[in-house]
Amino acid sequence: MLLSAPLAGCGHNPPIDPGGGGTPQGPVAQAWITTANRSRLLSQDPDLLIRSGTAASPVVIDVDEGTSYQEMIGFGAAMTDASAYLIQQKLGAQHDAILRELFGRNPGIGLSFLRVPMGASDFSTHHYSYDDMPAGQTDSTLTRFSIDEDRANKLPALKAALAINPQLKLVGSPWSPPGWMKSTGSLIKGTLRPEFYDSFAQYFRKFVDAYTAEGVPIFAVTMQNEPAYEPADYPGMRLDPPERAEVIGKHVGPLFAQTGIQALILDWDHNWDLPSSPLAVLADPTARQYVNGVAWHCYAGDVGVQENVHAAYPSKDAYFTECSGGDWAKIFGDNLKWFVGTLIIGSTRGWAKGVALWNLALDENAGPHLGGCGNCRGVITINSATGFVTRNEEYYSLAHASQFVRPGAHRIASSNNVSGLQTVAFKNADDGSKVLIVLNTASAEVSFAVHTGGKTILYAMPAGAVVTLVWS
């Protein structure tokens, strides 16, 4: 954990030949490592010689850049109201430097994928939508629609991030539409009333148009955050597969097409344990023509279902859009292993084009929040009294990918689950560089050889560590 200092590991050590000392003669790979005991946090190792031929080793990871999979948009988190408030109001003189660290690259970890709640979530100081009305009143034509709630913190934070990283992709997700559209007449619980399906579609259109007019383009939308769950104390809504299929196929999809909105439409935005729900929407031929992909959360089920759903509908993309760490899991090394192994490696091997965690920033009290999770952890923690910044295990998990895998990269083939080593590999489109992320889940150090294009890279990593290797 660090005070808000320059990005850990940005200094360069003198290169050494691991086989015999001195400067490597020939091409080299860079290695960046985080250890389970926190003794090294995204720190750069000496450069590694890339040797001609495929050297023998008991443990071999084959990387094949000739076999290519999905194109990546990147890695990131959610710009909740809580995160935006802390970034805009509590960082003080560090504000610009921390944003450059988060969204810049070299130095910086290059976050390029942000989820944006449309209205309030549980991580807001008050509950609101973009078109609230007095009890018993409706606004079916959305004449009262306004994003003014976002002008204090969320839009300025997003604009600042986009200025640093114009490749940033934003996904908008409502926790609830305005209460007057719902069976409860409230932001809490309920489902969407059929007479307001058109109004709900217009709600998305107006959101995309309003953000675009502010210079904040929306890459994609999901129809509903966690549509199989109705929280008791913060905005939410149940929206079952038949209703989502109708809303997408007959309302949102046609409206986007008619009005030229380019934002993608993603279904589900919920856990791995109910793949039958997005599969039911994709089985509807009218909805399917408008659904670009499926969004996933981590809180129940197994990451392997992403691959199963993709196999059923290979033309539909996958995105991972929410997972939070928290006080329920306190051990850095265990959390590092889970986030890297399950999300950075597992989700991208399961076709995810982007991986976004939950709150980008929370304070020392796991807030601010109103209802919902009272012990969640942000990617960073910003102390609300001092501005002290702590980079959490989620930060390092994301950074091992985001700092090196650039938007436009493609996942490429790599051996996996070899002697306890989990891996995922990518090839950057701009310069052809290769990136291999390796997690050692074994209980001891593992020495291994990377075989790639008739060449070999040798490395040894401690138990529980994660390393990112980069070479041209």
C-alpha positions as CSV (number, residue, x, y, z in Angstrom):
1,M,0.0,0.0,0.0
2,L,1.4,3.4,-1.0
3,L,0.7,7.0,-0.4
4,S,-0.2,8.7,-3.6
5,A,3.3,8.5,-5.0
6,P,4.5,7.7,-8.6
7,L,3.3,4.4,-10.0
8,A,5.1,1.5,-8.4
9,G,7.6,-0.2,-10.6
10,C,8.0,2.7,-13.1
11,G,11.8,2.8,-12.5
12,H,14.0,0.7,-14.8
13,N,16.5,-1.6,-13.3
14,P,19.7,-2.3,-15.4
15,P,19.1,-5.3,-17.6
16,I,21.0,-8.5,-16.7
17,D,21.2,-11.8,-18.4
18,P,19.6,-14.3,-16.0
19,G,21.8,-17.0,-17.4
20,G,25.2,-15.5,-16.5
21,G,25.3,-11.9,-15.5
22,G,26.0,-8.8,-17.6
23,T,23.9,-7.2,-20.3
24,P,21.8,-9.5,-22.5
25,Q,23.1,-9.7,-26.0
26,G,20.1,-9.6,-28.3
27,P,16.4,-9.1,-28.0
28,V,14.9,-8.9,-24.5
29,A,11.6,-9.3,-22.7
30,Q,10.4,-7.0,-19.9
31,A,9.0,-8.6,-16.7
32,W,6.8,-6.9,-14.1
33,I,5.9,-8.8,-10.9
34,T,3.6,-8.5,-7.9
35,T,4.1,-10.9,-5.0
36,A,1.6,-12.3,-2.6
37,N,3.5,-10.8,0.4
38,R,3.4,-7.3,-1.2
39,S,7.2,-7.1,-1.1
40,R,7.0,-6.3,-4.8
41,L,4.1,-4.3,-6.3
42,L,4.0,-4.1,-10.1
43,S,7.8,-3.7,-10.0
44,Q,10.1,-4.3,-13.0
45,D,12.5,-7.1,-13.0
46,P,15.8,-7.1,-14.9
47,D,15.3,-7.6,-18.6
48,L,15.2,-11.2,-19.8
49,L,17.2,-12.5,-22.8
50,I,15.0,-13.9,-25.6
51,R,17.0,-17.0,-26.7
52,S,17.0,-18.6,-30.1
53,G,15.4,-22.0,-30.3
54,T,13.1,-23.8,-27.9
55,A,15.1,-24.5,-24.8
56,A,14.2,-27.7,-22.9
57,S,12.3,-27.1,-19.6
58,P,10.1,-29.3,-17.4
59,V,7.5,-26.5,-17.5
60,V,6.7,-24.9,-20.8
61,I,4.1,-22.2,-21.8
62,D,3.6,-22.1,-25.5
63,V,2.4,-18.8,-26.9
64,D,1.1,-18.9,-30.5
65,E,0.4,-15.5,-32.0
66,G,-1.0,-17.2,-35.1
67,T,-4.1,-18.2,-33.2
68,S,-6.1,-15.1,-32.4
69,Y,-9.4,-14.6,-30.5
70,Q,-11.4,-11.5,-29.4
71,E,-10.3,-7.9,-29.8
72,M,-9.9,-6.1,-26.4
73,I,-11.3,-2.7,-25.4
74,G,-9.5,-2.8,-22.0
75,F,-9.7,-3.0,-18.3
76,G,-11.2,-0.7,-15.6
77,A,-13.9,-0.2,-13.0
78,A,-17.1,1.8,-12.4
79,M,-17.3,5.6,-12.1
80,T,-20.0,5.5,-9.4
81,D,-21.3,8.7,-7.8
82,A,-19.1,7.8,-4.8
83,S,-16.0,7.4,-6.9
84,A,-16.6,10.6,-8.8
85,Y,-17.2,12.6,-5.6
86,L,-14.0,11.3,-4.0
87,I,-12.0,12.0,-7.1
88,Q,-13.3,15.5,-7.6
89,Q,-13.7,16.6,-4.0
90,K,-11.1,14.8,-1.9
91,L,-7.9,14.4,-3.9
92,G,-7.0,18.1,-3.7
93,A,-3.7,19.0,-5.4
94,Q,-3.1,15.3,-6.3
95,H,-6.2,15.2,-8.5
96,D,-4.5,15.5,-11.9
97,A,-1.6,13.2,-11.0
98,I,-3.9,10.4,-9.7
99,L,-6.1,10.6,-12.8
100,R,-3.0,10.5,-15.0
101,E,-1.8,7.4,-13.1
102,L,-5.1,5.7,-13.5
103,F,-5.9,6.5,-17.1
104,G,-2.5,7.5,-18.6
105,R,0.1,5.0,-19.8
106,N,3.9,4.8,-19.1
107,P,3.7,6.2,-16.5
108,G,0.2,5.2,-15.6
109,I,-1.8,2.0,-15.7
110,G,-3.9,2.8,-18.7
111,L,-7.5,2.0,-17.6
112,S,-9.7,2.2,-20.7
113,F,-13.1,0.6,-19.7
114,L,-15.5,2.4,-17.3
115,R,-19.0,1.5,-16.3
116,V,-21.3,4.4,-15.5
117,P,-24.5,4.1,-13.5
118,M,-27.4,5.8,-15.1
119,G,-28.8,7.6,-12.1
120,A,-28.2,6.4,-8.5
121,S,-26.8,3.1,-7.4
122,D,-26.1,2.0,-3.8
123,F,-22.9,4.1,-4.0
124,S,-24.7,7.4,-4.2
125,T,-25.5,9.9,-1.4
126,H,-29.2,10.0,-2.4
127,H,-31.5,8.0,-4.7
128,Y,-32.5,9.6,-7.9
129,S,-33.2,9.0,-11.6
130,Y,-32.9,11.4,-14.6
131,D,-36.6,12.0,-14.6
132,D,-38.1,11.9,-11.1
133,M,-41.7,13.0,-10.7
134,P,-44.0,13.7,-7.7
135,A,-45.9,10.6,-6.5
136,G,-48.8,9.7,-8.8
137,Q,-47.4,11.8,-11.7
138,T,-45.8,10.5,-14.9
139,D,-43.8,12.0,-17.7
140,S,-44.1,9.6,-20.6
141,T,-42.6,12.0,-23.1
142,L,-39.6,12.6,-20.8
143,T,-40.0,16.4,-20.9
144,R,-38.4,16.6,-17.5
145,F,-35.4,14.4,-18.4
146,S,-32.1,15.9,-17.1
147,I,-28.5,14.8,-16.4
148,D,-27.9,17.8,-14.1
149,E,-27.3,15.4,-11.2
150,D,-24.1,14.3,-13.0
151,R,-22.7,17.8,-13.6
152,A,-21.1,18.3,-10.1
153,N,-18.8,15.3,-10.1
154,K,-19.4,12.5,-12.5
155,L,-19.2,14.4,-15.8
156,P,-16.1,16.4,-14.8
157,A,-14.4,13.2,-13.6
158,L,-15.3,11.4,-16.9
159,K,-14.2,14.4,-19.0
160,A,-10.9,14.5,-17.2
161,A,-10.3,10.8,-17.7
162,L,-11.2,11.0,-21.4
163,A,-8.8,13.9,-21.9
164,I,-6.0,11.7,-20.6
165,N,-7.2,8.5,-22.5
166,P,-9.4,9.3,-25.5
167,Q,-9.7,5.5,-26.1
168,L,-11.8,5.2,-22.9
169,K,-15.0,3.1,-23.5
170,L,-18.0,3.8,-21.2
171,V,-20.9,1.4,-20.6
172,G,-24.1,3.0,-19.1
173,S,-26.3,0.8,-16.8
174,P,-29.5,1.9,-15.0
175,W,-30.1,0.6,-11.5
176,S,-33.6,1.7,-11.9
177,P,-35.6,3.7,-14.4
178,P,-37.7,6.6,-13.0
179,G,-40.2,5.2,-10.4
180,W,-43.2,6.3,-12.3
181,M,-42.3,3.7,-15.0
182,K,-42.5,0.8,-12.5
183,S,-45.0,-1.4,-10.8
184,T,-43.9,-0.1,-7.4
185,G,-44.1,3.6,-8.4
186,S,-40.6,3.8,-6.7
187,L,-37.0,3.4,-7.5
188,I,-37.0,0.5,-5.0
189,K,-38.0,-2.9,-6.3
190,G,-40.7,-3.6,-8.9
191,T,-40.6,-4.2,-12.6
192,L,-41.2,-2.1,-15.8
193,R,-44.8,-1.4,-16.7
194,P,-45.5,-2.4,-20.3
195,E,-47.2,1.0,-21.1
196,F,-43.8,2.6,-20.5
197,Y,-41.6,0.4,-22.6
198,D,-41.3,3.2,-25.2
199,S,-40.5,5.7,-22.5
200,F,-37.8,3.5,-21.2
201,A,-36.3,3.2,-24.7
202,Q,-36.4,7.0,-25.0
203,Y,-34.7,7.2,-21.5
204,F,-31.7,5.4,-23.0
205,R,-31.7,7.6,-26.1
206,K,-31.8,10.8,-24.1
207,F,-29.0,9.5,-21.9
208,V,-26.7,8.7,-24.8
209,D,-27.5,11.9,-26.6
210,A,-27.1,14.1,-23.4
211,Y,-23.7,12.5,-22.6
212,T,-22.5,12.7,-26.2
213,A,-23.5,16.4,-26.2
214,E,-21.2,16.8,-23.2
215,G,-18.3,15.2,-25.1
216,V,-18.6,12.0,-23.2
217,P,-19.6,9.3,-25.8
218,I,-21.3,6.1,-24.6
219,F,-19.8,2.9,-26.1
220,A,-22.6,0.5,-24.8
221,V,-25.6,0.2,-22.6
222,T,-27.0,-2.6,-20.6
223,M,-30.8,-2.8,-20.1
224,Q,-30.7,-3.2,-16.3
225,N,-28.1,-3.8,-13.6
226,E,-28.7,-7.2,-12.0
227,P,-32.2,-7.8,-13.5
228,A,-32.8,-11.0,-11.4
229,Y,-32.4,-9.1,-8.1
230,E,-34.7,-6.6,-6.3
231,P,-32.7,-4.9,-3.6
232,A,-34.6,-3.7,-0.5
233,D,-32.8,-0.5,0.2
234,Y,-31.4,1.0,-3.0
235,P,-32.6,1.4,-6.6
236,G,-33.2,-1.8,-8.5
237,M,-35.7,-3.6,-10.8
238,R,-36.5,-7.1,-11.9
239,L,-36.6,-7.5,-15.6
240,D,-37.0,-11.2,-16.6
241,P,-35.9,-12.6,-20.0
242,P,-39.3,-12.2,-21.8
243,E,-39.5,-8.6,-20.8
244,R,-35.9,-7.8,-21.7
245,A,-36.4,-9.5,-25.1
246,E,-39.4,-7.3,-25.8
247,V,-37.8,-4.1,-24.5
248,I,-34.7,-4.7,-26.7
249,G,-36.4,-6.2,-29.7
250,K,-39.4,-3.9,-30.1
251,H,-38.3,-0.7,-28.4
252,V,-34.6,0.1,-27.6
253,G,-33.1,-1.7,-30.6
254,P,-35.4,-0.2,-33.2
255,L,-35.2,3.3,-31.6
256,F,-31.4,3.1,-31.7
257,A,-31.4,2.0,-35.3
258,Q,-33.9,4.7,-36.3
259,T,-32.1,7.5,-34.6
260,G,-28.5,6.5,-35.5
261,I,-27.3,5.7,-32.0
262,Q,-24.2,3.7,-32.3
263,A,-24.1,2.5,-28.6
264,L,-24.0,-1.3,-28.4
265,I,-26.8,-3.1,-26.5
266,L,-25.6,-5.7,-23.9
267,D,-27.9,-8.1,-22.2
268,W,-27.9,-9.6,-18.7
269,D,-25.3,-7.6,-16.6
270,H,-25.6,-10.1,-13.8
271,N,-24.0,-13.2,-12.4
272,W,-22.6,-16.4,-13.9
273,D,-25.1,-18.6,-12.1
274,L,-28.0,-18.0,-14.4
275,P,-26.7,-18.3,-18.0
276,S,-30.2,-19.5,-18.9
277,S,-31.4,-15.9,-18.6
278,P,-29.2,-14.3,-21.3
279,L,-29.6,-17.5,-23.4
280,A,-33.4,-17.0,-23.3
281,V,-33.0,-13.4,-24.6
282,L,-30.6,-14.5,-27.3
283,A,-33.1,-17.3,-28.4
284,D,-35.6,-14.6,-29.3
285,P,-34.8,-13.8,-33.0
286,T,-36.2,-10.2,-32.8
287,A,-34.1,-9.3,-29.8
288,R,-31.1,-11.2,-30.9
289,Q,-30.6,-8.9,-34.0
290,Y,-30.0,-6.0,-31.6
291,V,-28.0,-7.6,-28.8
292,N,-24.3,-7.2,-29.4
293,G,-23.1,-9.1,-26.4
294,V,-23.6,-10.4,-22.8
295,A,-22.4,-8.6,-19.7
296,W,-21.3,-10.7,-16.6
297,H,-20.9,-10.2,-12.8
298,C,-18.9,-12.4,-10.4
299,Y,-21.0,-12.8,-7.3
300,A,-22.4,-16.3,-8.0
301,G,-21.6,-19.1,-10.4
302,D,-18.4,-19.9,-12.3
303,V,-16.6,-17.9,-14.9
304,G,-16.6,-20.9,-17.3
305,V,-20.2,-20.2,-18.3
306,Q,-19.0,-17.2,-20.4
307,E,-17.3,-19.7,-22.8
308,N,-20.5,-21.8,-22.9
309,V,-22.7,-18.9,-23.8
310,H,-20.2,-17.7,-26.4
311,A,-20.1,-21.2,-27.9
312,A,-24.0,-21.1,-28.2
313,Y,-23.9,-17.7,-29.9
314,P,-20.3,-17.1,-31.2
315,S,-21.3,-13.9,-33.0
316,K,-22.2,-12.3,-29.6
317,D,-19.4,-10.7,-27.6
318,A,-18.8,-11.0,-23.9
319,Y,-18.0,-8.2,-21.4
320,F,-17.2,-8.5,-17.7
321,T,-18.8,-5.5,-16.0
322,E,-18.8,-5.9,-12.2
323,C,-17.0,-7.5,-9.3
324,S,-16.1,-6.0,-5.9
325,G,-13.6,-6.9,-3.3
326,G,-14.3,-6.1,0.3
327,D,-13.7,-6.5,4.0
328,W,-15.0,-10.1,3.8
329,A,-11.7,-11.0,2.1
330,K,-8.7,-9.4,3.9
331,I,-5.7,-11.3,2.7
332,F,-3.9,-9.5,-0.2
333,G,-2.3,-12.6,-1.7
334,D,-5.5,-14.6,-1.8
335,N,-7.3,-11.6,-3.3
336,L,-4.6,-11.1,-5.9
337,K,-4.8,-14.7,-6.9
338,W,-8.6,-14.7,-7.2
339,F,-8.9,-11.4,-9.2
340,V,-6.1,-12.2,-11.6
341,G,-7.0,-15.9,-12.0
342,T,-10.7,-15.6,-12.2
343,L,-11.2,-12.2,-14.0
344,I,-8.0,-11.0,-15.7
345,I,-7.3,-14.6,-16.9
346,G,-10.5,-16.6,-16.6
347,S,-12.9,-13.9,-18.0
348,T,-10.7,-13.0,-20.9
349,R,-10.1,-16.6,-21.8
350,G,-13.9,-16.7,-21.6
351,W,-14.1,-14.2,-24.5
352,A,-14.5,-11.0,-22.4
353,K,-13.5,-8.0,-24.5
354,G,-13.3,-5.8,-21.5
355,V,-13.1,-6.4,-17.7
356,A,-14.4,-3.8,-15.3
357,L,-14.5,-4.1,-11.5
358,W,-16.9,-2.2,-9.3
359,N,-16.1,1.1,-7.6
360,L,-13.0,2.8,-8.9
361,A,-12.6,4.6,-5.6
362,L,-14.2,4.4,-2.1
363,D,-13.3,6.1,1.1
364,E,-11.9,4.7,4.4
365,N,-15.5,3.8,5.4
366,A,-16.3,1.8,2.2
367,G,-18.5,4.7,1.0
368,P,-20.1,7.0,0.5
369,H,-23.1,4.7,0.0
370,L,-26.8,4.6,0.7
371,G,-28.1,1.1,1.2
372,G,-26.4,-2.0,-0.3
373,C,-22.8,-3.0,0.3
374,G,-21.4,-1.6,3.5
375,N,-18.0,-3.2,3.3
376,C,-17.0,-3.1,-0.3
377,R,-13.5,-2.1,-1.4
378,G,-12.6,0.3,-4.2
379,V,-9.8,-0.2,-6.7
380,I,-8.2,2.6,-4.7
381,T,-9.1,4.0,-1.3
382,I,-9.2,7.8,-0.9
383,N,-9.2,9.0,2.7
384,S,-11.9,11.6,2.9
385,A,-10.1,13.6,5.6
386,T,-6.5,13.5,4.3
387,G,-6.6,12.6,0.6
388,F,-4.2,9.7,1.4
389,V,-4.5,7.2,-1.5
390,T,-4.1,3.4,-1.0
391,R,-3.7,1.2,-4.0
392,N,-5.6,-2.0,-3.3
393,E,-5.1,-5.5,-4.7
394,E,-7.7,-4.8,-7.3
395,Y,-5.5,-2.0,-8.6
396,Y,-2.5,-4.3,-9.1
397,S,-4.7,-7.0,-10.6
398,L,-6.0,-4.6,-13.2
399,A,-2.7,-3.0,-13.8
400,H,-1.0,-6.3,-14.7
401,A,-3.2,-6.2,-17.8
402,S,-4.2,-2.6,-18.4
403,Q,-0.7,-1.1,-18.4
404,F,0.4,-3.5,-21.1
405,V,-2.6,-4.7,-23.1
406,R,-3.7,-1.8,-25.2
407,P,-7.2,-1.2,-26.7
408,G,-7.3,-3.0,-30.0
409,A,-5.1,-5.9,-28.8
410,H,-6.2,-9.4,-29.6
411,R,-6.1,-12.3,-27.2
412,I,-3.8,-15.0,-28.6
413,A,-3.3,-18.7,-27.7
414,S,-1.3,-19.7,-24.7
415,S,-0.9,-22.9,-22.6
416,N,-2.9,-22.8,-19.4
417,N,-2.9,-24.7,-16.1
418,V,0.6,-26.0,-16.5
419,S,2.2,-27.0,-13.2
420,G,-0.1,-24.6,-11.4
421,L,0.5,-21.7,-13.8
422,Q,-2.5,-19.9,-15.2
423,T,-2.0,-17.7,-18.2
424,V,-3.5,-15.5,-20.8
425,A,-1.7,-13.8,-23.8
426,F,-2.3,-10.9,-26.1
427,K,-0.8,-9.2,-29.1
428,N,-1.0,-5.4,-29.3
429,A,-2.2,-4.1,-32.6
430,D,-0.2,-0.9,-32.7
431,D,3.3,-2.3,-32.4
432,G,2.9,-6.1,-32.5
433,S,4.3,-6.6,-29.0
434,K,3.2,-9.7,-27.1
435,V,1.9,-9.7,-23.5
436,L,1.8,-12.8,-21.4
437,I,0.2,-12.7,-17.9
438,V,1.2,-15.6,-15.6
439,L,-0.2,-16.5,-12.2
440,N,1.5,-19.0,-10.0
441,T,-1.2,-20.8,-8.1
442,A,1.3,-23.5,-6.9
443,S,2.6,-23.6,-3.3
444,A,6.2,-23.2,-4.4
445,E,8.3,-21.3,-6.9
446,V,8.0,-22.5,-10.5
447,S,10.6,-22.1,-13.1
448,F,9.3,-22.1,-16.7
449,A,10.1,-21.5,-20.3
450,V,8.0,-19.5,-22.7
451,H,8.2,-20.9,-26.2
452,T,7.1,-18.4,-28.8
453,G,7.9,-18.1,-32.5
454,G,10.8,-20.5,-32.2
455,K,12.4,-18.6,-29.3
456,T,12.5,-19.0,-25.5
457,I,12.1,-16.8,-22.5
458,L,13.1,-18.3,-19.1
459,Y,11.6,-17.1,-15.8
460,A,11.1,-18.2,-12.2
461,M,8.3,-16.9,-10.1
462,P,7.4,-17.3,-6.4
463,A,4.2,-19.0,-5.2
464,G,1.2,-16.7,-5.4
465,A,2.9,-14.2,-7.6
466,V,1.7,-12.7,-10.9
467,V,4.0,-11.6,-13.6
468,T,3.5,-9.8,-16.9
469,L,6.0,-10.5,-19.6
470,V,6.2,-8.1,-22.6
471,W,8.3,-8.6,-25.8
472,S,8.4,-7.6,-29.4
